[in-house]
Amino acid sequence: MKATIGGFVVGAGVAACLFYSVSAPGRVVAHADNMDEISRVSPFKPQSLWLMKQARAIIETYQIDAVSKDVPEDKMLYGAIRGMVAAWQDPYTRFVDPPQLKEEQIEMEGEYGGLGIYIGQRDGRTLVISPIEDTPADRAGLKPQDQIVKVGEELILGWESERVVKMLRGKAGTTVTIWVRREGVDKLLRFDIVREVIKLKSVRSEMLDKTTGYLRLSQFQQKSADDVREAVLALQKKGAKGIVFDLRNNGGGLLNGAVDISDMFLDSGLIVGMKGRVDRANDEIYATPGVLTAMPMVVLINEGSASASEIVAGALSDHGRALLVGKKSFGKGSVQTLFNMSDGSGIYVTIARYHTPSGLVIDHVGLTPTVQVDGELTKEHAKDKQLIRAREELRKLMRATMQVSAEGTDPESE
């Protein structure tokens, strides 16, 4: 979802009404020529503006480096906006300046510099939601639910996510050191990770045996729905009679991608519902007639599956279209919309919390699989306990489907 709004500018007409005088050391008195005019255009009460004016005047008058250190107006303005946004204490409602917004748009297109990691905040802690497959973070051994405590020598407790991201990103080839606290481990773990230009391929597929297709989606990007469609059709051509759809360590992405992918496998019914304060935030999105395939499916999730992953898993599970296997998901059940500002900056705002077709609100709760299996995602399929169980459950579904359709052959893998 993406929305735009026009910004407003408090121009010279207002600025001309403001002035200050220093009546004693440390004391600044603000005045206004026209209080009604200020009240009409200001987003704050006049008294609040006086406080901001006083604070700036005090710094510029007394701060030891203020004479030689010129701070640009936009830097002060963006800092003030960030402070205002942070007052709502929602880690997913955040302000981004123009350069940041450009970086994030590049990331959603599938290429950016950094470690390859999703992070989120919970109770003031910065948590790894999931490392992205075959990235520096993944190869270093970071895991979902790891708490990042330090970046370099900086303690990051209580930091906003965007500030942490800035520390983690950097020029390709440079090294960043992060320290994490991991459940069940007594001491902090140190990871020295070399940054790379992250080129993401979100979809991977293969045949696990003659009748079992495997589809892995690592991130919901702009082209993910098209890539999933192509992969499913390719698996069918190779003889797949059932699919294991792996959403483990998928930290989410674009809502439209989640809806489009869910719609491929659902012929009708609600995919996701959203409840917010305003009419445009209250929405229900339904599947369109027709399916890409009716093959039996098992969806794999774990504690690194979040947001868009949970929408897909919840929709397919609630409609009985797929069986959920794995571990409880992360529980990021809120919807953010980007509001573009007039200067190229933007504000991501949590406008709603979504619910699955059965009405389950999973924010801070997560999805619980029907078949719960401990284990971790690994590239060695023979050692992946969750995948092994998913294949077993899929064979049961495939046998049941064949019995109903009277096709008669046992899909047991060879």
Protein Blocks (a to p, Z undefined) as FASTA:
>chain_A
ZZddddddddfklmmmpccddfbghiacdddfblmlmmmmpcbdfklmmmmmmmmmmmmm
mmmklmmmccdfklmmmmmmmmmmmmnopakbccddfklmmmmmmmmnopacdehpaddd
eehiacdfbdcehifklmnopaehiacfbgcjacfehiafklmmmmmgccehiacddddd
dehiabdcddddddddddddfbdcddfblmlccdddfbdcfklmmmmmmmmmmmmmnopa
bdcddfehiabjjfklmmmmmmmmpcgdcfbdcddfbfklpccddddehifbfcdcdddd
dfkbghjlmmmmmmmmmnopacceddddehpabdcdddddfkopacdddfbdcddfkopa
fehnbpadfbdceddddfblklmmklmmmmmmmmmmmmmmmmmnonopacbdZZ
